[in-house]
């Protein structure tokens, strides 16, 4: 299920997880787990998996009647709605990994929702996203702002989001297991 963390941008691909290093000072990315949905020479796009908001999906859109929790996908375009899911049949969905997709035809998703098929176990909604321009993510990785993991992304929909950062680091073992126990502010230790 787990491999050693990746060490170079050459190994980075969609479906990988970015875990913020324990002392990353940017409050947008403190203790986050980001699923890379797209990664190329032109840039990267991901969604923060472990930041539930205080809102429900139905609070922000008329298109869906979902009472599911809305997650904060990142600080970019916080007026945009994104979703990841396990619906292989959803039109225009972009594959991320086996049994995991990003986006797709919203009207088709509405049909699935009307049939009672959309649940938190197979679909997660996000407002905003995390994005990097060409070379930006490579620079941040070289500065050791991110720990890269090949965690099986098809399992992210079943996660307890709030425990994901620590749990992933612990499962990676070694120094990463130690990172999982670092306090947010080491002065308070």
ABEGO torsion letter per residue (X at the ends): XBBBBBABAAABBBGBBBBBBAABABAAABGBBBBBABBBAAEBBBBBAABBBABBAAAABAABABABBBBBAEABGAABBBBBBABAABBGBBBABBGBBBEEBAAAAAAAAAAGABBAAABBBBBEBBBBBBGAAAAAAAAGABBBBABBAAAAAABBAAAAAAAAAAAAEEAAAAAAABBABAAAX
